[in-house]
Amino acid sequence: MTTRIDARFAELKQQGRSAFVTFVMAGDPDAKTSLDILKALPKAGADVIEIGMPFTDPMADGPSIQAAGLRALKGGMTLRKTLAMVGDFRKDDDTTPIVLMGYYNPIYIYGVESFLADAKTAGVDGLIIVDLPPEEDTELCIPALKAGLNFIRLATPTTDDKRLPAVLANTSGFVYYVSITGITGAATADSSAVAEAVARIKRHTKLPVCVGFGIRTPETARAIAENANGAVVGTAIVDVVRANLDAEGRATPKTVNAVADLVSALAQGVRGAKQAAE
């Protein structure tokens, strides 16, 4: 079964370019603004959208994304409302792939079967669950694949050749390579180290490899996109949301446009890359 993610990467391969993947937090700074941002992303150049599921204990996230999650939770965002937001987005856009990213706990509480059924109905295409290792595949990964959702796994600089086959075993959609060791937003990606790592992962899989963490500028996005099938930007986008809130942390007339402007500049960086080597 082909998902929207598979279709999008096949289309980009034909066009000879890498994907620009954006990350935003569901419900940041409020449900309405968050949906408006979501709707603005494809027009600004996002090829794939990752949506963070707000959680109280986001251990892999840096301060910016943690703060975004807290703003969203404070505004009343829940996993159920996150799925409803995807459903609203799908009313106008049936082609842009949506990946939910976050932690297992909220899904476990929701109930795996109910969550997968509701996610599929809402129009979710894939999941990235950062705290479920391959050893726990029966918990969510296998059921998700059976439900027709891609399960996207993270590989990191410390994932060696012995570990990679386990990481890739049930991965589908794409592989998300974390370009730096540590939390999101902490450092800048080194494009030459990334090129080597992507080449190594590609020796083990035919899946597209997208690179995230440490990409904040169009220049870095371009350098990464030259060696990978996609560049993922999250912290820089979340920082622009925060920078365009009022003193009380509420959205302003500038919030959505500021995000769209940054995404547009980053997308041009990715599109300016030479074709990623297959």
Contacts in CASP RR format, 6 or more apart in sequence:
PFRMAT RR
TARGET T0000
AUTHOR 0000-0000-0000
METHOD contacts of the structure
MODEL  1
MTTRIDARFAELKQQGRSAFVTFVMAGDPDAKTSLDILKALPKAGADVIE
IGMPFTDPMADGPSIQAAGLRALKGGMTLRKTLAMVGDFRKDDDTTPIVL
MGYYNPIYIYGVESFLADAKTAGVDGLIIVDLPPEEDTELCIPALKAGLN
FIRLATPTTDDKRLPAVLANTSGFVYYVSITGITGAATADSSAVAEAVAR
IKRHTKLPVCVGFGIRTPETARAIAENANGAVVGTAIVDVVRANLDAEGR
ATPKTVNAVADLVSALAQGVRGAKQAAE
1 148 0 8 1.000
3 97 0 8 1.000
3 125 0 8 1.000
3 126 0 8 1.000
3 148 0 8 1.000
3 149 0 8 1.000
3 150 0 8 1.000
3 172 0 8 1.000
3 173 0 8 1.000
4 95 0 8 1.000
4 96 0 8 1.000
4 97 0 8 1.000
4 98 0 8 1.000
4 125 0 8 1.000
5 48 0 8 1.000
5 97 0 8 1.000
5 99 0 8 1.000
5 125 0 8 1.000
5 126 0 8 1.000
5 150 0 8 1.000
5 173 0 8 1.000
5 174 0 8 1.000
6 150 0 8 1.000
6 173 0 8 1.000
7 95 0 8 1.000
7 97 0 8 1.000
8 19 0 8 1.000
8 47 0 8 1.000
8 48 0 8 1.000
8 95 0 8 1.000
8 96 0 8 1.000
8 97 0 8 1.000
9 19 0 8 1.000
9 173 0 8 1.000
9 174 0 8 1.000
9 208 0 8 1.000
9 229 0 8 1.000
12 18 0 8 1.000
12 19 0 8 1.000
12 47 0 8 1.000
12 229 0 8 1.000
13 229 0 8 1.000
13 278 0 8 1.000
16 275 0 8 1.000
16 276 0 8 1.000
17 225 0 8 1.000
17 270 0 8 1.000
17 271 0 8 1.000
17 273 0 8 1.000
17 275 0 8 1.000
17 276 0 8 1.000
18 225 0 8 1.000
18 226 0 8 1.000
18 228 0 8 1.000
18 229 0 8 1.000
18 230 0 8 1.000
18 231 0 8 1.000
18 270 0 8 1.000
18 273 0 8 1.000
18 275 0 8 1.000
18 276 0 8 1.000
19 47 0 8 1.000
19 48 0 8 1.000
19 208 0 8 1.000
19 210 0 8 1.000
19 229 0 8 1.000
19 230 0 8 1.000
19 231 0 8 1.000
19 270 0 8 1.000
20 45 0 8 1.000
20 46 0 8 1.000
20 47 0 8 1.000
20 48 0 8 1.000
20 221 0 8 1.000
20 225 0 8 1.000
20 230 0 8 1.000
20 231 0 8 1.000
20 233 0 8 1.000
20 263 0 8 1.000
20 266 0 8 1.000
20 267 0 8 1.000
20 270 0 8 1.000
20 271 0 8 1.000
21 46 0 8 1.000
21 47 0 8 1.000
21 48 0 8 1.000
21 49 0 8 1.000
21 50 0 8 1.000
21 210 0 8 1.000
21 212 0 8 1.000
21 230 0 8 1.000
21 231 0 8 1.000
21 232 0 8 1.000
21 233 0 8 1.000
22 41 0 8 1.000
22 46 0 8 1.000
22 48 0 8 1.000
22 49 0 8 1.000
22 50 0 8 1.000
22 232 0 8 1.000
22 233 0 8 1.000
22 234 0 8 1.000
22 237 0 8 1.000
22 263 0 8 1.000
22 266 0 8 1.000
23 49 0 8 1.000
23 50 0 8 1.000
23 51 0 8 1.000
23 52 0 8 1.000
23 65 0 8 1.000
23 101 0 8 1.000
23 232 0 8 1.000
23 233 0 8 1.000
23 234 0 8 1.000
23 237 0 8 1.000
23 238 0 8 1.000
24 34 0 8 1.000
24 37 0 8 1.000
24 38 0 8 1.000
24 41 0 8 1.000
24 49 0 8 1.000
24 50 0 8 1.000
24 51 0 8 1.000
24 52 0 8 1.000
24 234 0 8 1.000
24 237 0 8 1.000
24 238 0 8 1.000
24 241 0 8 1.000
24 259 0 8 1.000
25 34 0 8 1.000
25 51 0 8 1.000
25 52 0 8 1.000
25 54 0 8 1.000
25 65 0 8 1.000
25 68 0 8 1.000
25 69 0 8 1.000
25 71 0 8 1.000
25 72 0 8 1.000
25 238 0 8 1.000
25 241 0 8 1.000
26 34 0 8 1.000
26 51 0 8 1.000
26 52 0 8 1.000
26 53 0 8 1.000
26 54 0 8 1.000
26 72 0 8 1.000
26 77 0 8 1.000
26 81 0 8 1.000
26 82 0 8 1.000
26 85 0 8 1.000
27 33 0 8 1.000
27 34 0 8 1.000
27 54 0 8 1.000
27 71 0 8 1.000
27 72 0 8 1.000
27 75 0 8 1.000
27 76 0 8 1.000
27 77 0 8 1.000
27 81 0 8 1.000
27 82 0 8 1.000
27 85 0 8 1.000
28 34 0 8 1.000
28 54 0 8 1.000
28 68 0 8 1.000
28 69 0 8 1.000
28 71 0 8 1.000
28 72 0 8 1.000
28 77 0 8 1.000
28 238 0 8 1.000
28 241 0 8 1.000
29 71 0 8 1.000
29 72 0 8 1.000
29 75 0 8 1.000
29 241 0 8 1.000
29 245 0 8 1.000
29 249 0 8 1.000
29 250 0 8 1.000
29 251 0 8 1.000
29 255 0 8 1.000
30 75 0 8 1.000
30 250 0 8 1.000
30 251 0 8 1.000
31 75 0 8 1.000
31 76 0 8 1.000
31 77 0 8 1.000
31 81 0 8 1.000
31 85 0 8 1.000
32 251 0 8 1.000
33 251 0 8 1.000
33 255 0 8 1.000
33 256 0 8 1.000
34 72 0 8 1.000
34 77 0 8 1.000
34 85 0 8 1.000
35 85 0 8 1.000
35 88 0 8 1.000
35 89 0 8 1.000
36 256 0 8 1.000
37 241 0 8 1.000
37 255 0 8 1.000
37 256 0 8 1.000
37 259 0 8 1.000
37 260 0 8 1.000
38 49 0 8 1.000
38 51 0 8 1.000
38 85 0 8 1.000
38 89 0 8 1.000
39 89 0 8 1.000
39 92 0 8 1.000
39 93 0 8 1.000
40 256 0 8 1.000
40 259 0 8 1.000
40 260 0 8 1.000
40 263 0 8 1.000
41 49 0 8 1.000
41 96 0 8 1.000
41 259 0 8 1.000
41 260 0 8 1.000
41 263 0 8 1.000
42 49 0 8 1.000
42 93 0 8 1.000
42 96 0 8 1.000
43 260 0 8 1.000
44 259 0 8 1.000
44 260 0 8 1.000
44 261 0 8 1.000
44 263 0 8 1.000
44 264 0 8 1.000
44 267 0 8 1.000
45 263 0 8 1.000
45 264 0 8 1.000
45 267 0 8 1.000
46 96 0 8 1.000
46 263 0 8 1.000
46 267 0 8 1.000
47 96 0 8 1.000
47 97 0 8 1.000
48 96 0 8 1.000
48 97 0 8 1.000
48 99 0 8 1.000
48 210 0 8 1.000
49 96 0 8 1.000
49 97 0 8 1.000
49 98 0 8 1.000
49 99 0 8 1.000
50 99 0 8 1.000
50 100 0 8 1.000
50 101 0 8 1.000
50 128 0 8 1.000
50 232 0 8 1.000
50 234 0 8 1.000
51 82 0 8 1.000
51 85 0 8 1.000
51 86 0 8 1.000
51 98 0 8 1.000
51 99 0 8 1.000
51 100 0 8 1.000
51 101 0 8 1.000
52 69 0 8 1.000
52 82 0 8 1.000
52 100 0 8 1.000
52 101 0 8 1.000
52 102 0 8 1.000
53 79 0 8 1.000
53 82 0 8 1.000
53 100 0 8 1.000
53 101 0 8 1.000
53 102 0 8 1.000
53 103 0 8 1.000
53 106 0 8 1.000
53 107 0 8 1.000
54 68 0 8 1.000
54 69 0 8 1.000
54 70 0 8 1.000
54 72 0 8 1.000
54 73 0 8 1.000
54 77 0 8 1.000
54 82 0 8 1.000
55 69 0 8 1.000
55 102 0 8 1.000
55 103 0 8 1.000
55 105 0 8 1.000
55 106 0 8 1.000
56 73 0 8 1.000
57 103 0 8 1.000
57 105 0 8 1.000
58 65 0 8 1.000
58 66 0 8 1.000
58 69 0 8 1.000
58 102 0 8 1.000
58 103 0 8 1.000
59 103 0 8 1.000
59 131 0 8 1.000
60 130 0 8 1.000
60 131 0 8 1.000
60 182 0 8 1.000
60 183 0 8 1.000
60 184 0 8 1.000
61 183 0 8 1.000
61 184 0 8 1.000
62 183 0 8 1.000
62 184 0 8 1.000
62 185 0 8 1.000
62 186 0 8 1.000
62 235 0 8 1.000
64 184 0 8 1.000
64 185 0 8 1.000
64 235 0 8 1.000
64 238 0 8 1.000
64 239 0 8 1.000
64 242 0 8 1.000
65 184 0 8 1.000
65 185 0 8 1.000
65 234 0 8 1.000
65 235 0 8 1.000
65 238 0 8 1.000
67 238 0 8 1.000
67 242 0 8 1.000
68 238 0 8 1.000
68 241 0 8 1.000
68 242 0 8 1.000
69 77 0 8 1.000
71 242 0 8 1.000
71 249 0 8 1.000
79 106 0 8 1.000
79 107 0 8 1.000
79 110 0 8 1.000
79 115 0 8 1.000
80 110 0 8 1.000
80 118 0 8 1.000
82 100 0 8 1.000
83 118 0 8 1.000
83 119 0 8 1.000
83 122 0 8 1.000
83 124 0 8 1.000
84 122 0 8 1.000
86 98 0 8 1.000
86 100 0 8 1.000
86 119 0 8 1.000
86 122 0 8 1.000
86 123 0 8 1.000
86 124 0 8 1.000
87 122 0 8 1.000
87 123 0 8 1.000
89 98 0 8 1.000
90 122 0 8 1.000
90 123 0 8 1.000
97 125 0 8 1.000
97 126 0 8 1.000
98 123 0 8 1.000
98 124 0 8 1.000
98 125 0 8 1.000
98 126 0 8 1.000
99 124 0 8 1.000
99 125 0 8 1.000
99 126 0 8 1.000
99 127 0 8 1.000
99 128 0 8 1.000
99 150 0 8 1.000
99 152 0 8 1.000
100 119 0 8 1.000
100 124 0 8 1.000
100 126 0 8 1.000
100 127 0 8 1.000
100 128 0 8 1.000
101 127 0 8 1.000
101 128 0 8 1.000
101 129 0 8 1.000
101 130 0 8 1.000
102 128 0 8 1.000
102 129 0 8 1.000
102 130 0 8 1.000
103 129 0 8 1.000
103 130 0 8 1.000
103 131 0 8 1.000
104 129 0 8 1.000
104 131 0 8 1.000
104 132 0 8 1.000
104 139 0 8 1.000
104 140 0 8 1.000
107 115 0 8 1.000
107 129 0 8 1.000
107 140 0 8 1.000
108 139 0 8 1.000
110 118 0 8 1.000
112 139 0 8 1.000
112 140 0 8 1.000
112 143 0 8 1.000
113 143 0 8 1.000
116 143 0 8 1.000
116 144 0 8 1.000
116 147 0 8 1.000
116 149 0 8 1.000
117 147 0 8 1.000
119 127 0 8 1.000
119 147 0 8 1.000
119 149 0 8 1.000
120 147 0 8 1.000
120 148 0 8 1.000
120 149 0 8 1.000
124 149 0 8 1.000
125 149 0 8 1.000
125 150 0 8 1.000
126 144 0 8 1.000
126 149 0 8 1.000
126 150 0 8 1.000
126 151 0 8 1.000
126 152 0 8 1.000
126 173 0 8 1.000
127 140 0 8 1.000
127 144 0 8 1.000
127 149 0 8 1.000
127 150 0 8 1.000
127 151 0 8 1.000
127 152 0 8 1.000
128 152 0 8 1.000
128 153 0 8 1.000
128 154 0 8 1.000
128 176 0 8 1.000
129 140 0 8 1.000
129 151 0 8 1.000
130 154 0 8 1.000
132 139 0 8 1.000
132 140 0 8 1.000
132 141 0 8 1.000
134 141 0 8 1.000
134 153 0 8 1.000
134 166 0 8 1.000
134 167 0 8 1.000
134 169 0 8 1.000
134 170 0 8 1.000
135 166 0 8 1.000
137 169 0 8 1.000
137 170 0 8 1.000
140 151 0 8 1.000
141 151 0 8 1.000
141 170 0 8 1.000
142 170 0 8 1.000
144 150 0 8 1.000
144 151 0 8 1.000
145 151 0 8 1.000
145 170 0 8 1.000
145 172 0 8 1.000
150 172 0 8 1.000
150 173 0 8 1.000
150 174 0 8 1.000
151 170 0 8 1.000
151 171 0 8 1.000
151 172 0 8 1.000
152 171 0 8 1.000
152 172 0 8 1.000
152 173 0 8 1.000
152 174 0 8 1.000
152 175 0 8 1.000
152 176 0 8 1.000
153 167 0 8 1.000
153 168 0 8 1.000
153 170 0 8 1.000
153 171 0 8 1.000
153 175 0 8 1.000
153 176 0 8 1.000
154 167 0 8 1.000
154 176 0 8 1.000
154 177 0 8 1.000
154 178 0 8 1.000
155 164 0 8 1.000
155 167 0 8 1.000
155 168 0 8 1.000
155 175 0 8 1.000
155 176 0 8 1.000
155 177 0 8 1.000
155 178 0 8 1.000
155 197 0 8 1.000
155 201 0 8 1.000
156 177 0 8 1.000
156 178 0 8 1.000
156 181 0 8 1.000
157 178 0 8 1.000
157 179 0 8 1.000
157 180 0 8 1.000
157 181 0 8 1.000
157 193 0 8 1.000
157 197 0 8 1.000
158 181 0 8 1.000
159 167 0 8 1.000
161 200 0 8 1.000
161 204 0 8 1.000
164 200 0 8 1.000
164 201 0 8 1.000
164 204 0 8 1.000
165 204 0 8 1.000
167 175 0 8 1.000
168 175 0 8 1.000
168 204 0 8 1.000
168 205 0 8 1.000
168 207 0 8 1.000
171 205 0 8 1.000
171 207 0 8 1.000
172 207 0 8 1.000
173 207 0 8 1.000
173 208 0 8 1.000
174 207 0 8 1.000
174 208 0 8 1.000
174 209 0 8 1.000
174 210 0 8 1.000
174 229 0 8 1.000
174 230 0 8 1.000
175 201 0 8 1.000
175 205 0 8 1.000
175 207 0 8 1.000
175 208 0 8 1.000
175 209 0 8 1.000
175 210 0 8 1.000
176 210 0 8 1.000
176 211 0 8 1.000
176 212 0 8 1.000
176 232 0 8 1.000
177 194 0 8 1.000
177 197 0 8 1.000
177 198 0 8 1.000
177 201 0 8 1.000
177 209 0 8 1.000
177 210 0 8 1.000
177 211 0 8 1.000
177 212 0 8 1.000
177 228 0 8 1.000
178 212 0 8 1.000
178 213 0 8 1.000
179 189 0 8 1.000
179 190 0 8 1.000
179 193 0 8 1.000
179 194 0 8 1.000
179 197 0 8 1.000
179 211 0 8 1.000
179 212 0 8 1.000
179 213 0 8 1.000
179 214 0 8 1.000
179 215 0 8 1.000
179 224 0 8 1.000
180 186 0 8 1.000
180 187 0 8 1.000
180 189 0 8 1.000
180 213 0 8 1.000
180 214 0 8 1.000
182 213 0 8 1.000
184 213 0 8 1.000
184 214 0 8 1.000
184 234 0 8 1.000
184 235 0 8 1.000
185 213 0 8 1.000
185 214 0 8 1.000
185 216 0 8 1.000
185 235 0 8 1.000
186 213 0 8 1.000
186 214 0 8 1.000
187 214 0 8 1.000
188 214 0 8 1.000
188 215 0 8 1.000
188 216 0 8 1.000
188 220 0 8 1.000
189 211 0 8 1.000
189 212 0 8 1.000
189 213 0 8 1.000
189 214 0 8 1.000
189 215 0 8 1.000
189 220 0 8 1.000
189 224 0 8 1.000
191 220 0 8 1.000
191 223 0 8 1.000
191 224 0 8 1.000
191 226 0 8 1.000
191 227 0 8 1.000
194 211 0 8 1.000
194 224 0 8 1.000
194 227 0 8 1.000
194 228 0 8 1.000
195 226 0 8 1.000
195 227 0 8 1.000
198 209 0 8 1.000
198 211 0 8 1.000
198 227 0 8 1.000
198 228 0 8 1.000
199 227 0 8 1.000
201 209 0 8 1.000
202 209 0 8 1.000
208 229 0 8 1.000
208 230 0 8 1.000
209 228 0 8 1.000
209 229 0 8 1.000
209 230 0 8 1.000
210 228 0 8 1.000
210 229 0 8 1.000
210 230 0 8 1.000
210 231 0 8 1.000
210 232 0 8 1.000
211 224 0 8 1.000
211 227 0 8 1.000
211 228 0 8 1.000
211 230 0 8 1.000
211 231 0 8 1.000
211 232 0 8 1.000
212 224 0 8 1.000
212 231 0 8 1.000
212 232 0 8 1.000
212 233 0 8 1.000
213 232 0 8 1.000
214 220 0 8 1.000
214 235 0 8 1.000
215 221 0 8 1.000
215 224 0 8 1.000
215 231 0 8 1.000
215 232 0 8 1.000
215 233 0 8 1.000
215 236 0 8 1.000
215 266 0 8 1.000
216 233 0 8 1.000
216 235 0 8 1.000
216 236 0 8 1.000
217 236 0 8 1.000
217 266 0 8 1.000
218 265 0 8 1.000
218 266 0 8 1.000
218 268 0 8 1.000
218 269 0 8 1.000
219 269 0 8 1.000
221 231 0 8 1.000
221 233 0 8 1.000
221 266 0 8 1.000
221 269 0 8 1.000
221 270 0 8 1.000
221 273 0 8 1.000
222 269 0 8 1.000
222 270 0 8 1.000
222 272 0 8 1.000
222 273 0 8 1.000
223 273 0 8 1.000
224 230 0 8 1.000
224 231 0 8 1.000
224 273 0 8 1.000
225 231 0 8 1.000
225 269 0 8 1.000
225 270 0 8 1.000
225 272 0 8 1.000
225 273 0 8 1.000
225 276 0 8 1.000
226 273 0 8 1.000
226 274 0 8 1.000
226 276 0 8 1.000
227 276 0 8 1.000
227 277 0 8 1.000
228 276 0 8 1.000
229 276 0 8 1.000
230 270 0 8 1.000
230 276 0 8 1.000
231 266 0 8 1.000
231 270 0 8 1.000
233 263 0 8 1.000
233 266 0 8 1.000
236 262 0 8 1.000
236 266 0 8 1.000
237 259 0 8 1.000
237 262 0 8 1.000
237 263 0 8 1.000
240 258 0 8 1.000
240 259 0 8 1.000
240 262 0 8 1.000
241 255 0 8 1.000
241 258 0 8 1.000
241 259 0 8 1.000
243 258 0 8 1.000
244 251 0 8 1.000
244 252 0 8 1.000
244 254 0 8 1.000
244 255 0 8 1.000
244 258 0 8 1.000
244 259 0 8 1.000
245 251 0 8 1.000
245 252 0 8 1.000
245 255 0 8 1.000
246 252 0 8 1.000
END
